[in-house]
Amino acid sequence: MVLDGIVVAKTLLIFSHDPTLALLIVLGFIWWSRQTFYHITSLMLLAGIATAALKATFKIPLPPALGIPGFGFPSGHMLMATVLYTSIAYKAKRPSVTLLISLLLVGVGYSVVYMGYHYYSDVFGALVFALLLVIGYNFCGKKIPETMPWLTLALATAMVFYLHLRTLGIPFYAWRNYYALFGLVVGSTMVQSTSRAQPVAQKILATLFWVLAVSALSLYLQKLFWQGTPRTKTSQIKGVLEPVPKIV
């Protein structure tokens, strides 16, 4: 019975892992709407930086049983998953999709606690902050759609400066998200995206390519960081020795 619970929890947590979220975003670009997933991607990148800022603010440690240095509030996986899935539900505007995503998020939230990765307070905090981000982004996006990308980048820049003041070393994932957001915003203003519909065959090939690419990259990084050479938790960006909080 306990083994079954662990299997179910681990299965649900797959939907909160970075490779899964990245793959869903790519599939959204291919099959749904480039414009929609441009904004979802921008919000996801901002949310990752916000997660680091929130962890640096509250500095609530992870459960001691994990034996991992870092902060647990709010849960990074829960926050990122909530941002993506609630954004999809908001754009889809279908009760069935909203119900399915609600059940999925409940399952993910319960699973991170069941597996001992987080406390319920970490999950609840992640849910609240994620919903605030989604609501705030969409509200501002309706009021100032043309300015929203630059406002998002400005908020991300402010958060990075805040992290610089609050911590000795800015986490790598925060830098990664910031550079990706900078490239996304600047690149989108320099290159006109085409609205021409893609053939179905081209979409299928693109889907297969990205599924294989994300899967291969995920397996390689797991082997490199978790099964192969020891993984350093120090910030290599600023050359300090303070452990970087890990999002779990």
PAROZA-383833 format. One line per 8 residues: their letters; for each residue x, y, z of N, C-alpha, C. Coordinates in pm, 1 decimal. Layout:
REM PAROZA-383833
A> X/Y/Z/X/Y/Z/X/Y/Z  ...
REM end
This chain:
REM PAROZA-383833
MVLDGIVV> 83.6/-119.9/0.0/0.0/0.0/0.0/87.5/125.4/0.0  191.8/124.3/86.5/282.8/237.3/92.6/358.5/249.9/-37.7  400.0/134.3/-93.1/472.5/135.4/-220.2/387.0/193.3/-331.3  258.2/156.0/-333.3/167.2/211.4/-433.3/155.5/362.4/-418.6  149.5/409.7/-294.7/141.7/553.5/-271.0/264.3/625.9/-323.3  381.4/566.1/-303.5/504.9/627.7/-352.5/505.9/632.6/-504.7  461.2/525.2/-567.6/456.3/519.6/-714.4/361.7/626.9/-768.6  244.5/638.9/-705.6/147.6/740.4/-749.6/204.0/880.2/-730.0
AKTLLIFS> 268.8/904.6/-615.6/324.2/1036.8/-587.0/433.4/1072.8/-687.3  522.5/978.0/-713.9/630.6/1004.2/-809.2/575.5/1027.4/-950.0  469.6/955.9/-983.7/408.1/975.7/-1115.7/348.6/1114.4/-1127.2  279.3/1157.8/-1023.2/220.7/1293.1/-1025.2/327.8/1400.7/-1028.7  438.4/1376.9/-960.6/544.5/1477.3/-955.7/613.9/1495.3/-1089.9  600.4/1398.6/-1179.1/656.1/1414.6/-1313.5/599.9/1539.3/-1380.2  473.2/1570.3/-1349.1/408.0/1686.4/-1410.9/456.8/1819.6/-1354.5  545.6/1814.3/-1254.5/602.8/1937.9/-1200.9/751.5/1949.4/-1231.7
HDPTLALL> 808.2/1849.7/-1297.4/951.4/1852.0/-1328.5/980.6/1946.9/-1444.4  1097.2/2007.2/-1442.6/1134.7/2104.2/-1545.1/1124.4/2050.3/-1687.8  1174.1/1928.5/-1716.7/1162.3/1878.0/-1854.3/1017.3/1868.2/-1901.6  926.8/1827.8/-1812.2/785.5/1816.6/-1848.6/726.2/1953.9/-1877.9  754.9/2050.7/-1791.4/703.2/2186.4/-1812.0/758.5/2246.6/-1940.4  888.0/2225.6/-1964.9/948.9/2279.4/-2086.7/887.7/2215.7/-2211.3  865.6/2085.6/-2204.5/807.6/2016.0/-2319.1/665.7/2063.7/-2346.8  587.4/2086.6/-2241.8/450.6/2135.6/-2260.7/449.5/2274.8/-2323.4
IVLGFIWW> 545.3/2357.9/-2285.1/553.8/2491.2/-2343.9/587.0/2482.1/-2492.7  682.9/2396.1/-2527.1/720.2/2378.5/-2668.0/601.5/2326.1/-2748.5  530.0/2228.1/-2692.9/412.7/2174.5/-2762.7/303.8/2280.0/-2777.9  293.1/2367.8/-2678.3/196.2/2476.6/-2688.9/230.3/2571.7/-2802.7  360.8/2601.4/-2817.4/405.0/2685.4/-2928.9/370.1/2620.6/-3062.8  388.8/2488.9/-3070.8/370.8/2419.0/-3198.2/223.8/2399.9/-3232.6  145.6/2356.2/-3133.0/9.4/2310.9/-3161.3/-100.2/2409.0/-3123.9  -71.2/2503.5/-3037.2/-179.1/2588.8/-2988.8/-162.8/2731.2/-3041.9
SRQTFYHI> -86.4/2811.9/-2971.4/-74.5/2953.4/-3009.0/62.0/3005.7/-2968.1  135.3/3059.5/-3064.8/266.0/3116.6/-3033.3/252.8/3236.3/-2940.2  153.9/3318.8/-2968.4/134.5/3438.9/-2886.9/100.6/3402.4/-2742.8  10.4/3306.0/-2726.9/-28.6/3262.9/-2592.2/89.7/3209.3/-2515.4  167.5/3123.0/-2578.4/278.3/3060.5/-2505.7/401.6/3148.4/-2499.1  405.0/3253.7/-2579.2/508.3/3355.0/-2557.0/486.9/3419.7/-2420.5  362.5/3455.5/-2392.0/332.5/3518.9/-2263.4/345.1/3419.1/-2147.7  303.8/3295.6/-2169.6/318.2/3194.8/-2064.1/465.0/3170.7/-2033.5
TSLMLLAG> 548.3/3166.1/-2137.5/691.7/3147.9/-2116.9/751.5/3264.8/-2040.7  713.5/3386.6/-2077.8/761.9/3505.4/-2006.2/723.7/3499.0/-1859.0  600.7/3460.0/-1832.8/553.5/3451.3/-1694.8/625.8/3340.7/-1618.4  651.3/3228.3/-1684.9/723.1/3118.3/-1620.3/865.4/3160.5/-1582.0  932.7/3229.6/-1672.3/1069.0/3275.3/-1643.5/1069.2/3376.7/-1528.7  971.8/3466.8/-1529.4/959.4/3562.2/-1419.2/930.0/3489.7/-1287.9  845.8/3387.8/-1294.2/810.2/3312.4/-1174.1/930.9/3242.0/-1114.0  1020.9/3193.8/-1199.2/1141.3/3129.0/-1147.4/1228.7/3226.0/-1069.8
IATAALKA> 1241.6/3347.6/-1120.6/1319.4/3449.2/-1049.5/1247.1/3491.0/-921.8  1114.3/3502.6/-929.3/1035.8/3538.3/-811.2/1049.3/3431.5/-702.6  1057.1/3306.1/-742.9/1074.7/3197.8/-645.6/1203.6/3215.5/-567.9  1311.5/3246.1/-639.8/1439.6/3268.3/-572.5/1431.5/3387.3/-477.4  1363.7/3494.8/-520.1/1350.1/3613.3/-435.6/1268.3/3583.0/-309.9  1161.9/3504.8/-326.0/1078.8/3469.5/-211.0/1154.6/3380.9/-112.6  1229.8/3285.3/-164.6/1308.5/3198.8/-76.8/1412.5/3279.8/-0.4  1475.0/3375.9/-69.2/1574.6/3459.7/-3.6/1512.3/3552.8/99.2
TFKIPLPP> 1384.5/3583.4/82.2/1314.4/3672.0/175.7/1275.1/3598.0/303.5  1211.1/3483.4/287.3/1159.1/3411.7/404.1/1264.9/3322.2/470.4  1354.2/3265.5/390.8/1465.1/3182.9/442.2/1418.1/3072.3/535.6  1313.4/3003.8/494.8/1262.8/2889.7/570.9/1327.9/2764.2/515.3  1402.4/2690.5/596.2/1479.1/2576.4/543.4/1390.0/2461.0/498.5  1448.1/2377.3/414.3/1382.7/2254.5/371.8/1370.4/2159.1/489.9  1282.7/2059.3/481.1/1273.0/1959.9/589.5/1409.3/1898.4/620.3  1448.0/1891.2/746.8/1581.2/1838.7/783.9/1607.1/1697.6/732.4
ALGIPGFG> 1502.0/1617.3/719.9/1520.6/1479.3/677.1/1578.5/1468.4/536.4  1561.8/1572.8/455.8/1615.5/1569.1/319.4/1767.5/1574.2/318.5  1824.4/1641.5/418.4/1969.1/1654.6/422.3/2023.8/1742.5/311.8  1943.2/1836.3/263.5/1983.3/1924.4/154.2/1982.3/2067.8/204.0  2092.1/2141.4/186.6/2090.7/2283.1/226.0/2003.7/2363.3/130.6  1940.2/2462.8/183.8/1856.0/2546.2/98.7/1725.1/2579.1/166.1  1645.0/2657.4/98.3/1519.4/2705.8/153.4/1402.0/2638.6/83.8  1294.6/2616.2/159.3/1181.9/2540.5/107.1/1055.6/2620.8/82.7
FPSGHMLM> 1048.6/2741.9/134.5/925.4/2821.0/119.3/949.5/2937.2/25.1  866.9/2945.0/-79.7/763.0/2849.6/-121.5/823.2/2736.7/-204.9  744.8/2631.4/-224.1/789.1/2518.8/-305.6/805.9/2563.3/-451.0  926.3/2549.4/-502.4/952.2/2592.2/-639.4/877.6/2510.1/-742.8  877.6/2378.5/-725.1/807.7/2292.5/-821.0/657.7/2321.3/-821.2  600.8/2342.0/-702.9/457.6/2368.9/-695.1/425.7/2504.9/-756.4  510.7/2603.6/-731.6/484.8/2737.1/-784.3/492.0/2737.5/-936.5  595.8/2676.3/-992.0/611.7/2675.7/-1137.3/500.6/2596.1/-1204.9
ATVLYTSI> 466.0/2481.1/-1147.3/358.4/2400.4/-1204.8/226.1/2475.1/-1200.4  199.8/2544.6/-1090.7/75.0/2619.3/-1077.8/67.2/2731.9/-1179.8  178.3/2802.6/-1200.3/180.1/2910.3/-1298.7/148.4/2857.1/-1437.6  213.3/2748.8/-1477.2/191.4/2695.2/-1611.6/50.0/2641.7/-1629.5  7.0/2556.3/-1538.4/-121.2/2488.3/-1558.5/-240.4/2582.4/-1540.4  -230.2/2675.3/-1446.2/-341.3/2770.2/-1432.3/-346.2/2866.6/-1550.4  -230.6/2899.5/-1607.3/-228.8/2983.7/-1727.0/-295.1/2911.8/-1843.8  -268.1/2782.4/-1856.5/-331.6/2703.5/-1962.0/-482.8/2697.6/-1940.1
AYKAKRPS> -523.8/2676.0/-1815.8/-667.3/2670.3/-1785.8/-734.5/2804.2/-1814.7  -665.6/2913.6/-1781.4/-721.1/3047.0/-1804.5/-738.4/3073.1/-1953.6  -641.6/3033.1/-2033.2/-649.0/3055.2/-2177.5/-747.5/2960.2/-2244.9  -757.7/2838.8/-2192.7/-847.6/2740.1/-2254.9/-994.4/2775.1/-2232.1  -1025.2/2824.6/-2113.2/-1161.8/2866.5/-2078.8/-1262.4/2751.7/-2096.3  -1223.1/2633.8/-2052.4/-1311.3/2517.3/-2057.8/-1322.1/2457.1/-1918.4  -1443.9/2437.4/-1868.5/-1460.3/2381.0/-1733.2/-1391.1/2246.9/-1715.7  -1392.6/2163.1/-1818.9/-1330.0/2030.6/-1808.3/-1179.1/2043.3/-1790.0
VTLLISLL> -1118.3/2138.2/-1862.1/-973.8/2160.1/-1848.8/-941.9/2216.2/-1710.5  -1022.7/2309.1/-1664.7/-1002.2/2367.9/-1531.7/-1012.6/2262.5/-1422.2  -1111.4/2174.1/-1433.7/-1128.6/2067.7/-1334.0/-1010.0/1972.5/-1335.8  -966.5/1932.3/-1454.3/-854.5/1839.0/-1466.5/-727.1/1898.6/-1408.4  -701.5/2025.9/-1438.6/-581.3/2091.8/-1388.4/-589.3/2112.1/-1237.4  -706.4/2141.8/-1186.9/-723.0/2156.8/-1041.2/-689.7/2026.8/-970.1  -740.1/1916.2/-1023.0/-711.2/1785.1/-963.5/-562.1/1752.6/-971.9  -501.3/1787.5/-1085.7/-358.4/1761.9/-1102.6/-275.9/1840.0/-1001.4
LVGVGYSV> -309.5/1966.6/-981.8/-233.7/2049.5/-887.8/-252.4/2002.5/-743.5  -372.1/1957.4/-711.2/-394.4/1900.2/-577.6/-306.1/1776.8/-559.7  -299.6/1694.7/-663.9/-216.5/1575.1/-658.2/-68.9/1607.9/-644.9  -22.3/1706.7/-719.6/118.3/1746.4/-710.8/150.0/1802.9/-572.9  62.2/1888.8/-522.0/84.0/1947.7/-390.5/87.5/1844.0/-280.2  -4.8/1748.6/-287.0/-5.8/1642.8/-185.5/117.7/1554.4/-198.3  162.4/1531.3/-321.3/274.2/1440.0/-344.8/406.0/1493.2/-289.7  430.1/1625.7/-303.8/557.1/1679.3/-253.1/562.1/1671.4/-100.4
VYMGYHYY> 446.0/1679.1/-37.0/440.5/1663.4/108.5/450.8/1515.2/145.3  381.5/1430.8/71.4/383.1/1285.8/96.7/524.4/1229.1/86.6  601.1/1280.0/-10.5/737.7/1232.1/-29.3/837.1/1297.1/66.9  790.0/1391.5/148.0/876.3/1455.6/246.0/961.7/1567.5/192.0  929.5/1617.2/71.7/1009.3/1722.8/10.9/976.3/1860.4/68.2  852.6/1876.8/112.0/806.6/2007.6/158.5/703.5/1990.7/269.0  675.3/2102.4/336.3/564.6/2110.5/430.2/441.5/2162.8/356.4  325.3/2145.9/418.2/202.6/2198.2/357.1/209.2/2349.6/341.4
SDVFGALV> 276.2/2416.0/435.0/288.0/2561.7/425.5/366.5/2602.3/301.0  467.9/2523.4/263.4/544.2/2552.6/141.7/455.8/2542.3/18.2  371.0/2440.3/17.2/282.5/2417.8/-97.0/176.1/2526.6/-104.6  116.2/2558.8/9.9/11.6/2661.0/11.2/68.6/2797.4/-28.7  187.6/2829.3/22.5/250.5/2955.7/-13.7/279.4/2963.1/-162.8  327.1/2852.3/-219.4/354.8/2848.0/-363.3/227.0/2869.0/-443.7  119.7/2808.4/-399.1/-8.5/2822.0/-468.4/-56.6/2967.1/-466.8  -46.7/3031.2/-351.4/-92.6/3170.8/-338.4/-9.4/3263.2/-425.7
FALLLVIG> 123.0/3252.6/-416.8/209.3/3341.2/-494.7/195.4/3316.3/-644.8  177.0/3190.7/-683.3/159.8/3158.8/-825.2/32.2/3221.0/-879.7  -76.3/3209.6/-803.5/-202.5/3268.1/-848.9/-194.1/3419.9/-857.2  -122.8/3481.1/-763.5/-103.9/3625.8/-768.9/-26.1/3666.5/-894.2  75.4/3587.7/-929.3/152.4/3616.3/-1048.9/67.3/3603.7/-1175.2  -11.5/3496.0/-1181.8/-95.1/3473.1/-1299.8/-200.5/3582.4/-1313.3  -266.2/3614.9/-1202.8/-370.0/3718.0/-1206.3/-309.9/3853.5/-1241.1  -198.3/3888.5/-1176.8/-135.3/4017.6/-1202.3/-85.1/4030.0/-1345.2
YNFCGKKI> -25.1/3923.5/-1396.8/28.5/3928.7/-1533.4/-84.0/3945.8/-1634.9  -189.5/3869.7/-1621.2/-299.6/3878.5/-1717.6/-375.8/4009.5/-1705.6  -388.8/4061.3/-1584.2/-455.4/4190.2/-1566.5/-375.5/4301.2/-1635.4  -244.6/4304.6/-1610.1/-161.3/4407.4/-1673.5/-151.7/4385.3/-1823.6  -154.0/4258.5/-1864.8/-146.7/4229.1/-2006.8/-265.3/4282.3/-2084.4  -381.3/4285.8/-2020.5/-500.1/4342.3/-2084.8/-496.3/4495.0/-2086.6  -440.0/4555.0/-1982.1/-437.1/4700.7/-1972.1/-327.3/4761.5/-2059.2  -209.4/4699.5/-2056.6/-94.8/4754.7/-2130.8/-25.1/4642.4/-2208.0
PETMPWLT> -91.4/4586.0/-2308.9/-35.7/4470.0/-2379.2/98.6/4497.3/-2446.6  116.2/4615.0/-2504.9/239.6/4644.7/-2576.6/357.6/4667.6/-2482.1  328.6/4713.9/-2361.6/433.8/4742.6/-2264.4/464.6/4622.9/-2175.4  377.1/4523.7/-2174.1/389.4/4413.2/-2079.7/521.7/4338.3/-2088.1  574.1/4305.6/-2207.2/703.5/4235.5/-2210.6/815.0/4312.3/-2140.9  819.3/4443.9/-2163.9/924.1/4525.0/-2102.7/900.3/4544.1/-1953.7  775.0/4549.6/-1912.4/743.7/4556.6/-1769.7/787.6/4427.5/-1700.6  764.6/4313.3/-1765.4/808.0/4184.6/-1710.5/959.1/4181.3/-1693.1
LALATAMV> 1030.8/4229.8/-1794.7/1177.3/4232.7/-1786.5/1223.6/4328.3/-1677.6  1155.0/4440.7/-1662.6/1191.2/4536.6/-1557.8/1170.8/4476.0/-1419.1  1060.5/4403.5/-1400.3/1035.9/4337.6/-1271.6/1142.2/4231.9/-1243.6  1178.9/4156.8/-1347.5/1282.4/4054.9/-1331.0/1416.0/4118.3/-1293.4  1447.5/4231.6/-1355.6/1572.0/4302.4/-1324.5/1572.4/4350.0/-1179.8  1458.9/4402.7/-1136.0/1448.4/4448.1/-996.9/1466.2/4331.6/-899.3  1409.7/4216.0/-933.4/1424.4/4099.0/-846.8/1569.4/4050.9/-840.1  1639.9/4057.3/-952.5/1780.7/4016.7/-953.1/1863.0/4109.3/-864.6
FYLHLRTL> 1836.6/4239.3/-871.8/1906.0/4334.0/-784.2/1870.5/4307.3/-637.7  1744.6/4273.6/-613.9/1703.2/4241.1/-476.8/1778.0/4118.3/-426.0  1790.1/4017.0/-511.7/1865.3/3897.7/-473.7/2011.5/3931.0/-444.8  2066.0/4022.3/-521.8/2204.7/4063.6/-500.2/2221.7/4125.2/-361.5  2121.0/4197.7/-316.5/2128.3/4260.6/-185.5/2101.8/4162.9/-71.9  2017.5/4061.3/-98.6/1975.0/3970.4/7.1/2066.3/3849.5/24.1  2137.8/3811.2/-81.1/2220.0/3690.1/-75.9/2361.9/3719.7/-120.6  2453.3/3632.9/-81.6/2591.7/3645.5/-126.3/2610.6/3593.2/-267.4
GIPFYAWR> 2525.7/3499.7/-307.1/2535.6/3442.9/-440.8/2398.3/3421.7/-500.9  2374.7/3479.1/-616.7/2245.4/3461.9/-683.4/2239.2/3321.1/-741.0  2133.1/3245.5/-713.9/2123.2/3108.1/-765.2/2134.3/3102.0/-916.8  2193.5/2995.1/-964.1/2214.6/2978.6/-1107.4/2083.9/2982.4/-1185.6  1979.0/2916.8/-1130.7/1852.9/2911.1/-1204.4/1789.7/3049.6/-1220.2  1818.9/3140.2/-1125.5/1767.0/3276.9/-1138.3/1836.3/3350.1/-1252.8  1969.8/3332.9/-1262.2/2043.0/3391.8/-1374.6/1995.2/3332.6/-1506.2  1979.7/3202.0/-1508.7/1935.2/3134.1/-1631.5/1801.7/3189.6/-1677.7
NYYALFGL> 1707.3/3202.5/-1586.3/1576.0/3256.4/-1621.8/1584.6/3401.7/-1667.6  1670.9/3478.2/-1602.0/1682.3/3619.4/-1638.5/1738.8/3635.5/-1779.7  1844.7/3562.4/-1810.3/1903.0/3572.0/-1944.6/1805.4/3522.4/-2050.1  1731.8/3415.2/-2019.9/1633.5/3363.3/-2114.4/1521.7/3464.6/-2137.1  1475.8/3528.9/-2028.9/1370.5/3629.3/-2042.0/1420.1/3750.1/-2120.8  1542.4/3791.4/-2093.5/1600.2/3904.6/-2167.6/1604.9/3873.3/-2317.1  1652.2/3753.9/-2350.4/1658.8/3714.8/-2490.8/1521.6/3704.3/-2554.5  1425.4/3653.5/-2478.8/1290.1/3637.7/-2531.0/1225.8/3772.9/-2560.6
VVGSTMVQ> 1236.7/3866.3/-2466.7/1173.8/3997.3/-2483.8/1242.0/4077.1/-2594.6  1374.5/4083.0/-2590.2/1447.4/4160.9/-2690.7/1431.9/4096.9/-2828.2  1443.8/3964.8/-2833.6/1432.1/3896.4/-2961.7/1295.0/3911.6/-3023.9  1191.7/3908.4/-2942.2/1055.3/3919.4/-2995.1/1026.8/4057.0/-3052.4  1095.9/4158.2/-3001.6/1075.7/4292.9/-3054.6/1157.1/4317.8/-3181.7  1259.2/4237.3/-3203.2/1345.5/4256.1/-3319.9/1302.8/4170.9/-3439.3  1236.0/4060.4/-3409.7/1199.0/3967.3/-3516.7/1047.5/3958.9/-3523.9  992.6/3981.7/-3638.9/848.1/3969.7/-3657.7/813.7/3822.8/-3671.1
STSRAQPV> 727.5/3772.9/-3581.2/684.8/3632.8/-3590.4/579.7/3619.4/-3699.8  587.1/3509.3/-3771.4/492.1/3484.9/-3879.7/364.9/3422.2/-3826.5  253.9/3460.1/-3884.7/125.3/3402.5/-3844.0/80.1/3293.7/-3939.5  166.3/3258.3/-4036.7/129.8/3158.1/-4135.0/111.5/3022.3/-4067.2  5.7/2955.8/-4101.1/-23.8/2825.8/-4041.6/76.8/2722.0/-4091.3  121.2/2636.3/-3999.4/215.2/2531.6/-4035.8/139.7/2405.5/-4076.4  193.4/2330.9/-4174.7/131.3/2203.4/-4210.6/134.2/2107.4/-4092.6  34.7/2017.0/-4088.1/26.2/1920.5/-3978.3/149.9/1832.7/-3973.7
AQKILATL> 198.4/1791.0/-4091.1/317.3/1705.1/-4095.3/437.6/1774.1/-4032.5  449.8/1903.8/-4057.6/560.6/1979.2/-3999.1/545.9/1989.4/-3848.0  423.5/2005.2/-3800.7/399.3/2009.9/-3656.4/434.5/1876.7/-3590.2  397.8/1766.3/-3656.5/427.8/1633.6/-3601.9/578.4/1612.1/-3593.2  651.3/1649.1/-3699.6/796.2/1634.4/-3698.9/859.5/1721.0/-3589.9  809.4/1843.2/-3576.1/861.8/1932.4/-3472.0/833.9/1876.0/-3332.5  715.2/1818.2/-3315.9/679.9/1757.8/-3186.8/773.4/1643.0/-3153.3  795.4/1552.5/-3249.4/883.9/1438.5/-3226.8/1025.6/1484.7/-3196.0
FWVLAVSA> 1071.3/1586.6/-3269.0/1206.7/1637.0/-3245.7/1221.7/1689.5/-3103.8  1126.2/1770.6/-3057.9/1137.8/1831.1/-2926.5/1117.7/1730.2/-2814.4  1033.2/1630.1/-2836.3/1018.0/1523.8/-2736.0/1150.9/1451.3/-2716.7  1214.4/1415.5/-2827.8/1343.6/1346.4/-2821.0/1451.8/1437.3/-2763.2  1451.3/1564.0/-2804.6/1554.1/1657.2/-2757.7/1544.6/1681.2/-2607.3  1423.3/1707.5/-2558.4/1405.2/1732.5/-2415.1/1435.5/1606.7/-2334.1  1392.8/1490.8/-2382.5/1419.0/1364.9/-2312.9/1568.4/1336.6/-2304.8  1638.5/1354.2/-2417.2/1782.8/1329.0/-2420.2/1857.5/1425.3/-2328.5
LSLYLQKL> 1819.0/1552.8/-2331.3/1884.4/1651.6/-2246.0/1859.9/1621.8/-2098.8  1737.3/1581.6/-2066.3/1704.3/1549.0/-1928.0/1786.2/1430.6/-1877.7  1796.4/1326.0/-1959.8/1873.9/1208.4/-1920.7/2022.0/1242.3/-1904.9  2073.3/1325.0/-1994.8/2214.5/1363.6/-1988.0/2243.9/1442.4/-1860.6  2155.4/1539.3/-1828.7/2178.1/1620.7/-1709.4/2165.1/1538.3/-1582.2  2071.7/1443.2/-1580.7/2058.3/1355.9/-1464.0/2184.3/1273.7/-1443.9  2237.7/1221.9/-1552.3/2359.5/1142.2/-1543.5/2477.9/1226.6/-1499.6  2484.4/1349.2/-1552.1/2596.2/1437.0/-1521.1/2592.4/1487.5/-1378.2
FWQGTPRT> 2473.5/1530.5/-1333.2/2463.2/1596.7/-1203.5/2432.7/1503.9/-1086.6  2358.8/1397.1/-1113.2/2315.2/1313.4/-1001.3/2381.9/1176.0/-996.4  2420.9/1122.7/-1109.8/2476.5/988.9/-1111.4/2625.9/987.4/-1142.2  2675.8/1096.0/-1199.0/2815.3/1098.2/-1239.7/2899.5/1180.2/-1145.7  2959.9/1286.0/-1197.8/3046.3/1368.9/-1116.2/2967.1/1438.1/-1007.1  3029.1/1460.8/-890.8/2957.1/1528.0/-781.9/2906.4/1663.2/-826.8  2786.4/1696.5/-783.2/2726.1/1823.0/-821.5/2761.6/1930.2/-720.6  2818.9/2039.2/-769.0/2849.6/2150.2/-679.9/2726.8/2234.7/-657.6
KTSQIKGV> 2709.4/2280.3/-535.9/2595.0/2364.9/-503.3/2638.4/2508.7/-481.8  2761.0/2540.3/-516.7/2806.4/2676.9/-498.3/2774.7/2760.0/-619.3  2763.2/2888.4/-597.1/2733.1/2980.4/-706.6/2860.2/3008.4/-784.7  2861.4/2964.9/-910.9/2977.0/2989.2/-994.0/2966.4/3123.8/-1064.7  2853.3/3187.2/-1054.9/2836.9/3316.1/-1120.7/2919.7/3423.5/-1051.6  2917.3/3422.9/-918.1/2984.7/3529.8/-845.3/3105.9/3477.8/-768.3  3130.5/3347.5/-777.8/3249.8/3292.5/-717.9/3246.7/3286.2/-566.9  3131.5/3271.2/-508.3/3122.5/3261.7/-363.2/3098.9/3118.1/-323.5
LEPVPKIV> 3116.6/3088.8/-198.6/3107.0/2952.7/-150.0/2977.4/2923.2/-78.7  2884.7/3018.5/-76.8/2757.8/2995.8/-8.8/2675.0/2896.3/-88.1  2618.8/2792.9/-22.9/2534.1/2698.2/-95.2/2415.5/2768.3/-158.3  2384.6/2729.6/-280.1/2271.2/2787.3/-350.0/2146.4/2709.6/-312.3  2040.6/2777.7/-265.6/1917.0/2707.7/-232.0/1864.7/2629.4/-351.9  1824.0/2508.0/-327.2/1775.1/2421.8/-433.9/1623.3/2416.6/-433.0  1561.8/2432.0/-549.8/1416.8/2421.6/-560.3/1379.6/2275.8/-572.5  1299.2/2229.9/-478.5/1247.3/2093.0/-489.5/1097.8/2096.8/-468.3
REM end
